[in-house]
Amino acid sequence: MPESDFEFSRQSFDAVSQEYKDARPEYDSRLFEYIDSVRHFTKESRILELGAGTGIATKQISDTWHSSITAVEPGTHLTAEAQTRLAGYTNINFVTSTFESFEAEEKSFDAVFSATAFHWLDPAVKYRKSSALLKDDGLLAVFWNYYGRDDTETDMQKLYEKYGMAAPGTDMRRLQQEKMKNRRKELETNGYFHLVNEALFNRNIPYTASRYINLLKTFSDHSRVPGINSFYEEVFNFIENSGGIINVRITAQLEIAAKNAAT
């Protein structure tokens, strides 16, 4: 992805920090239970989180292990939301910075976590730098939430197609599967890590019309769609006229990797 696209995505997330706070759900608790079954962290562990956003995963990481967390987030508005969310957590240090500019002592962290953010980091930097900052037995845990719908409502499909976007049914699932495959492949072929565990977790969450629109606004590509505000209005009306609730299918992809031995 060109550098300008990286910067656009980072800025677009920060511009919708309120919508992000309202609409993005916590991660499936089974995901953290799975990580714990692979490696148990303690209060003495040091964890680096990349792309902390509004602190959703940060809170779950802290509540699970109570470790010392350095949470790196480039967006000033997102960082402010995270600091408010976690005001009473003395074990978390928020750093407003890109990972590319972040500085820390090599081999100083037990784990690097990144929740729905690792794909926005510079490919030429993220694996090399994560490896350098991790202890020799450290783990890289990256995970993403993918959003869709289980139904194939014709009117909703047509609405997405009208604005030139992937529909939330079969097409969206195919695109998500391609992303999952590519992200797994990248982790396997980066040269600095090797995959040791992976898992998928599925669940459904009901959304009101207004909260669903806020969720859509947190997807960086939507802001580039011509007529996007008209699309939001039509989706809102569709949900309101269909009972006021839409069930969102969320698939969480977890990939856990270990450092390659030094050559």
C-alpha positions as CSV (number, residue, x, y, z in Angstrom):
1,M,0.0,0.0,0.0
2,P,1.4,3.4,-0.9
3,E,2.5,5.7,1.9
4,S,-0.3,8.2,1.2
5,D,-2.8,5.4,1.7
6,F,-1.2,4.5,5.1
7,E,-1.5,8.1,6.2
8,F,-5.1,8.4,4.9
9,S,-6.2,5.4,6.8
10,R,-4.5,6.5,10.1
11,Q,-6.1,10.0,9.8
12,S,-9.5,8.6,8.8
13,F,-9.6,6.5,12.0
14,D,-8.7,9.4,14.2
15,A,-11.4,11.5,12.6
16,V,-14.2,9.1,13.7
17,S,-12.9,8.4,17.2
18,Q,-16.4,9.0,18.7
19,E,-18.1,6.6,16.2
20,Y,-15.3,4.1,16.9
21,K,-15.9,4.3,20.6
22,D,-19.7,3.8,20.1
23,A,-19.7,1.1,17.5
24,R,-16.6,-1.2,17.7
25,P,-17.3,-4.1,20.1
26,E,-14.9,-5.8,22.4
27,Y,-13.0,-8.8,21.0
28,D,-14.3,-12.3,21.7
29,S,-13.2,-13.3,25.2
30,R,-12.3,-16.8,23.8
31,L,-9.5,-15.2,21.8
32,F,-7.7,-14.1,25.0
33,E,-8.4,-17.5,26.6
34,Y,-6.8,-19.1,23.6
35,I,-3.7,-16.9,23.8
36,D,-3.4,-17.7,27.5
37,S,-3.4,-21.4,26.7
38,V,-0.4,-20.8,24.5
39,R,1.4,-18.4,26.8
40,H,0.4,-17.2,30.2
41,F,1.5,-13.7,31.0
42,T,1.8,-12.2,34.5
43,K,2.0,-8.8,36.2
44,E,5.7,-8.9,35.6
45,S,5.3,-9.4,31.8
46,R,5.8,-6.5,29.4
47,I,3.4,-6.2,26.5
48,L,3.6,-3.8,23.6
49,E,0.3,-3.1,21.8
50,L,0.4,-1.6,18.3
51,G,-2.5,0.5,17.1
52,A,-4.4,0.7,20.4
53,G,-7.2,2.8,19.0
54,T,-9.8,3.7,21.7
55,G,-8.3,1.1,24.1
56,I,-10.8,-1.7,23.4
57,A,-8.3,-4.6,23.3
58,T,-6.0,-2.7,25.7
59,K,-8.5,-3.1,28.4
60,Q,-9.1,-6.8,27.6
61,I,-5.3,-7.5,27.6
62,S,-5.0,-5.7,31.0
63,D,-8.0,-7.4,32.5
64,T,-6.7,-10.8,31.4
65,W,-3.1,-10.6,32.6
66,H,-2.6,-7.3,34.5
67,S,0.7,-6.9,32.7
68,S,2.7,-3.7,32.1
69,I,1.4,-2.5,28.7
70,T,2.9,0.1,26.4
71,A,0.1,1.1,24.0
72,V,1.2,2.8,20.8
73,E,-1.4,4.8,18.8
74,P,-0.8,7.5,16.3
75,G,-4.2,9.2,16.5
76,T,-4.4,11.9,19.1
77,H,-8.2,11.7,19.4
78,L,-8.2,7.9,19.6
79,T,-5.5,8.1,22.3
80,A,-7.6,10.6,24.3
81,E,-10.6,8.2,24.1
82,A,-8.4,5.3,25.3
83,Q,-7.0,7.3,28.2
84,T,-10.5,8.2,29.3
85,R,-11.6,4.6,29.0
86,L,-8.7,3.4,31.1
87,A,-8.2,6.3,33.4
88,G,-7.8,4.0,36.5
89,Y,-5.3,1.6,34.9
90,T,-1.9,2.5,36.3
91,N,-0.2,-0.4,34.4
92,I,-0.8,1.1,31.0
93,N,1.4,3.7,29.3
94,F,-0.1,5.3,26.2
95,V,2.4,6.6,23.5
96,T,1.0,8.8,20.8
97,S,3.2,7.8,17.9
98,T,3.4,5.6,14.8
99,F,5.1,2.3,15.4
100,E,7.6,3.3,12.7
101,S,8.7,6.2,14.9
102,F,8.4,4.5,18.3
103,E,11.6,3.8,20.1
104,A,12.3,1.2,22.8
105,E,15.1,-1.0,24.0
106,E,15.6,-4.1,22.0
107,K,14.5,-7.4,23.5
108,S,12.5,-5.6,26.2
109,F,9.0,-7.0,25.6
110,D,7.4,-10.5,26.3
111,A,4.7,-10.0,23.6
112,V,3.6,-7.7,20.8
113,F,-0.1,-7.5,20.3
114,S,-2.0,-5.8,17.5
115,A,-5.8,-5.7,17.2
116,T,-7.2,-5.0,13.8
117,A,-4.3,-2.7,13.1
118,F,-1.3,-4.7,12.0
119,H,-2.2,-4.5,8.3
120,W,-1.9,-0.7,8.5
121,L,1.8,-0.8,9.6
122,D,4.6,-0.4,7.1
123,P,5.4,-3.9,5.8
124,A,9.1,-3.0,5.6
125,V,9.2,-2.2,9.3
126,K,6.5,-4.1,11.3
127,Y,8.0,-7.6,11.3
128,R,11.7,-6.5,11.6
129,K,11.0,-4.1,14.4
130,S,8.6,-6.3,16.3
131,S,11.2,-9.1,16.2
132,A,13.9,-6.7,17.5
133,L,11.8,-5.5,20.4
134,L,10.7,-9.0,21.5
135,K,12.7,-11.2,23.8
136,D,14.0,-14.4,22.2
137,D,11.0,-16.3,23.6
138,G,8.5,-13.5,22.9
139,L,5.3,-13.9,20.9
140,L,3.6,-11.9,18.3
141,A,-0.2,-12.1,18.6
142,V,-2.2,-10.3,15.8
143,F,-5.9,-10.5,15.4
144,W,-8.7,-8.9,13.4
145,N,-12.5,-8.6,13.5
146,Y,-14.3,-9.1,10.3
147,Y,-17.9,-7.8,10.0
148,G,-20.7,-9.2,7.8
149,R,-24.3,-10.4,7.8
150,D,-25.5,-14.0,7.8
151,D,-28.6,-13.2,5.7
152,T,-28.8,-12.5,2.0
153,E,-31.6,-9.9,2.1
154,T,-32.1,-8.9,-1.5
155,D,-32.9,-5.2,-0.8
156,M,-29.8,-4.8,1.3
157,Q,-27.7,-6.5,-1.4
158,K,-29.0,-4.2,-4.0
159,L,-28.3,-1.2,-1.8
160,Y,-24.6,-2.1,-1.5
161,E,-24.4,-2.8,-5.2
162,K,-26.0,0.6,-6.0
163,Y,-23.1,2.3,-4.4
164,G,-20.4,0.0,-5.8
165,M,-19.5,-1.8,-2.6
166,A,-19.2,-5.4,-1.7
167,A,-22.5,-6.8,-0.5
168,P,-22.7,-8.1,3.1
169,G,-23.6,-11.6,2.0
170,T,-21.6,-14.1,-0.1
171,D,-19.4,-11.5,-1.8
172,M,-18.3,-10.1,1.5
173,R,-17.5,-13.5,3.0
174,R,-15.4,-14.3,0.0
175,L,-13.4,-11.1,0.3
176,Q,-12.9,-11.7,4.0
177,Q,-11.6,-15.2,3.4
178,E,-9.1,-13.8,0.9
179,K,-7.9,-11.3,3.5
180,M,-7.6,-14.0,6.2
181,K,-5.6,-16.2,3.8
182,N,-3.3,-13.3,2.7
183,R,-2.7,-12.2,6.3
184,R,-1.8,-15.7,7.3
185,K,0.5,-16.1,4.3
186,E,2.3,-12.8,5.1
187,L,2.9,-14.0,8.7
188,E,4.4,-17.3,7.4
189,T,6.7,-15.7,4.8
190,N,8.0,-12.5,6.4
191,G,11.3,-14.0,7.4
192,Y,11.3,-12.8,11.1
193,F,8.5,-15.0,12.6
194,H,7.0,-18.4,12.1
195,L,3.3,-19.3,12.8
196,V,2.8,-21.4,15.9
197,N,-1.0,-21.2,16.5
198,E,-4.1,-19.8,14.9
199,A,-7.9,-19.8,15.5
200,L,-11.2,-18.3,14.3
201,F,-14.0,-17.3,16.6
202,N,-17.6,-16.5,15.4
203,R,-20.4,-14.7,17.0
204,N,-23.4,-12.4,16.3
205,I,-24.1,-9.0,17.8
206,P,-27.4,-7.1,17.3
207,Y,-27.0,-3.4,16.3
208,T,-29.5,-0.6,16.2
209,A,-29.7,1.4,13.0
210,S,-27.7,4.4,14.4
211,R,-25.0,2.2,15.9
212,Y,-24.7,0.2,12.7
213,I,-24.2,3.4,10.7
214,N,-21.4,4.4,13.2
215,L,-19.8,1.0,12.6
216,L,-19.8,1.6,8.9
217,K,-18.2,5.0,9.4
218,T,-15.2,3.4,11.1
219,F,-14.3,1.5,7.9
220,S,-11.7,3.6,6.2
221,D,-12.7,2.7,2.7
222,H,-16.3,3.9,3.1
223,S,-15.3,7.6,3.3
224,R,-14.0,7.4,-0.3
225,V,-17.3,6.0,-1.7
226,P,-19.2,8.6,-3.8
227,G,-22.5,9.5,-2.2
228,I,-21.6,7.7,1.0
229,N,-23.9,9.9,3.2
230,S,-26.9,9.0,1.0
231,F,-25.8,5.3,1.4
232,Y,-25.8,5.7,5.2
233,E,-29.3,7.3,5.1
234,E,-30.7,4.5,3.0
235,V,-29.2,1.8,5.2
236,F,-30.5,3.5,8.3
237,N,-34.0,3.7,6.8
238,F,-33.8,0.1,5.7
239,I,-32.9,-1.1,9.2
240,E,-35.6,1.0,10.8
241,N,-38.2,-0.3,8.4
242,S,-37.1,-3.9,9.1
243,G,-37.6,-3.9,12.8
244,G,-34.9,-1.5,13.9
245,I,-32.2,-4.2,14.6
246,I,-29.6,-5.7,12.3
247,N,-27.6,-8.8,13.4
248,V,-23.9,-8.4,12.6
249,R,-21.8,-11.5,12.1
250,I,-18.3,-11.1,13.5
251,T,-15.4,-13.4,12.8
252,A,-12.2,-12.9,14.8
253,Q,-9.0,-14.2,13.2
254,L,-6.1,-14.8,15.6
255,E,-2.6,-15.6,14.5
256,I,0.2,-16.3,17.0
257,A,3.8,-16.3,15.9
258,A,7.2,-16.9,17.5
259,K,10.6,-15.3,16.5
260,N,12.8,-17.1,14.2
261,A,16.1,-18.2,15.5
262,A,19.0,-15.7,14.8
263,T,21.0,-16.7,11.7
